[in-house]
Amino acid sequence: MKRRKALQQISLGLSAGLMMPQLLTACKKDDPGPEVPFDGNVVIIGAGAAGLFAADILHTKGIKVSVLEASNQLGGRIQSFRNSNEISDSLLFDMKNRTIADFPVELGAEIVFGPDSSWGKIISNLNLSTVSLETVATNRFILDQSVKTAVELQGDSDFLQSQTFVNELPNYSSAAVSMKQAISGLSRRTDAILNSQIGNYYGTSNDTLGISLLSQDLKARTHDGKVFSMKANPMQDILLSRFSEIQSLVETGKQVKSINYGSDPIVITLKDGSQVEADKVISTVPISILKGGGISFSPALPGEMTSALSRMGMDATVRLVLDFKKNFWGEDSGFIWGGTTAPHYFSTGIGRSEFYRTISITINGAKAAELSAKGPDLMIAEILAELDALYAGQATLFVRRNLDTTDPNFDKIIYILKDWSKDEHFKGGYSYPLASATTNDRIALGKPVSNKLFFAGEATDVGGDAGTVSGALSSGARVSEEVIKSILGIS
Ligand SMILES: Cc1cc2nc3c(=O)[nH]c(=O)nc-3n(C[C@H](O)[C@H](O)[C@H](O)COP(=O)(O)OP(=O)(O)OC[C@H]3O[C@@H](n4cnc5c(N)ncnc54)[C@H](O)[C@@H]3O)c2cc1C
């Protein structure tokens, strides 16, 4: 009932107000602009933000387009929790009452970066209620085993230096090294804070993340850095409503295994052995799938692309959501930075709920792989132990448990877990640059091959939003323009 209401709230038009490449500015629901004459067909692989946006634009231009999606749902890494059946590796023990939260629980993207970004504009145009995290939340930092606000740490020069480093990232212009090397001149006391705010935040850890391309990406961003969450609408609903007109073009359960683009037409072979023909193919699959050989290409992908892939990473990622009977970490708390077991604690109910005290935990990189291998029970135990040490045992005391004495899971901790590394269609969280990566690598990742094979997806964005929903959307717009140009013979 609640959900139907939310969907009614967001009846959407096409392409409303999005920043689009020049060729596509005419795309509007009632005025789709000139059709592009094309007898052939375009097949898009992947129905995440990039694939759906590309399909929407090409469809609007009168081009025959279809989307092959491997999983059983649309949205990709925009995935909102609805019931435990959707996430096989997760358990929600309180299924009877469904009471984990009275606001959307996000398994993937949960924050919008910039109201004026591609994703932010879609949301703004829908007039949906949002929660400005800068306004309602005060972030906290774990330093020397205690949790403090930035104001409380004003007298701590190590802390101040660490925050200057974070704020100055877009202006970095020194050597192309790992983040760990880049912060080597700072105090080791703030290592965990910097790992939370940078390494983990951008998909991995400071050991692995490269500073050079990250800082260039951040500098290239044209939208403001304000962050917000959705008050009531699950992000997946927003995305699906926005692209409701093309949902019928998507076939789910269609995992692509190989693409022969040397033939005419291109032959796409699926996991079940069936084949689909196309004149042009757009791949939007995560780079983890490309790096791992999840799709084989014939002819092989150009060396420029494989070498660009080798300079990008996409690591293990887990999202764990825990509910507590009491908010012991601060009613106004937003992010808590500086954990070593869990570098990213987010008080996800902030501004959205009076009744639930919920922490959303996102762990990326080697730590996520380590905890993933240990399994949910040990993972939760280690995270609660970290919180207990900081908050005098209150995490274990107040964590919500199954109170149903008739349930075999009586007294077990209630949680939601999405282990992205174990999902064969993603095999990780989101892309990040290694130390040696450059902007040319992002360009190479999105470069068309033989005017037949095209690439989009968050990792290919050169506008500064790689790794985010806005980057994925922008790449969908960019690739559509490339396909249209190739059809029209414009170079
Ligand atoms: C835990 C987590 C937290 C995040 N937090 C944020 C955030 O707060 N804000 C933000 O902006 N971004 C966030 N992101 C990143 C954001 O979700 C992604 O950048 C964006 O959704 C990627 O969109 P995409 O279209 O490029 O790829 P995807 O959404 O991954 O879409 C690709 C699609 O391809 C499909 N696919 C894969 N292999 C095949 C195959 N062989 N055949 C057919 N289909 C295939 C997949 O199933 C998927 O649906 C987060 C991501 C994660 C995982």
The ligand as a Gaussian input file, in Angstrom:
#p B3LYP/6-31G(d) Opt

LIG

0 1
 C       27.133000      -1.101000      -2.010000
 C       27.105000       0.010000      -3.032000
 C       26.893000       1.311000      -2.622000
 C       26.848000       2.340000      -3.551000
 N       26.551000       3.599000      -3.131000
 C       26.348000       4.578000      -4.028000
 C       25.822000       5.816000      -3.632000
 O       25.542000       6.021000      -2.442000
 N       25.615000       6.764000      -4.587000
 C       25.887000       6.543000      -5.906000
 O       25.653000       7.438000      -6.735000
 N       26.374000       5.358000      -6.325000
 C       26.593000       4.374000      -5.418000
 N       27.024000       3.147000      -5.822000
 C       27.422000       2.967000      -7.220000
 C       26.219000       2.885000      -8.169000
 O       25.257000       2.014000      -7.637000
 C       26.703000       2.383000      -9.525000
 O       27.766000       3.218000      -9.973000
 C       25.644000       2.415000     -10.625000
 O       24.399000       1.946000     -10.152000
 C       26.165000       1.543000     -11.772000
 O       25.249000       1.537000     -12.846000
 P       25.681000       0.815000     -14.208000
 O       24.521000       0.890000     -15.099000
 O       26.979000       1.332000     -14.663000
 O       25.975000      -0.700000     -13.788000
 P       25.017000      -1.775000     -13.099000
 O       24.006000      -1.101000     -12.262000
 O       25.929000      -2.759000     -12.457000
 O       24.278000      -2.442000     -14.332000
 C       24.884000      -3.436000     -15.105000
 C       23.894000      -4.558000     -15.321000
 O       24.527000      -5.563000     -16.122000
 C       24.012000      -6.809000     -15.715000
 N       24.928000      -7.858000     -16.179000
 C       26.124000      -8.234000     -15.667000
 N       26.667000      -9.225000     -16.398000
 C       25.800000      -9.474000     -17.414000
 C       25.798000     -10.380000     -18.509000
 N       26.824000     -11.225000     -18.729000
 N       24.731000     -10.394000     -19.350000
 C       23.685000      -9.545000     -19.155000
 N       23.637000      -8.660000     -18.132000
 C       24.689000      -8.608000     -17.275000
 C       23.939000      -6.699000     -14.200000
 O       23.055000      -7.656000     -13.653000
 C       23.449000      -5.257000     -14.042000
 O       22.051000      -5.186000     -13.920000
 C       27.059000       2.071000      -4.926000
 C       27.265000       0.755000      -5.352000
 C       27.285000      -0.268000      -4.414000
 C       27.490000      -1.683000      -4.885000

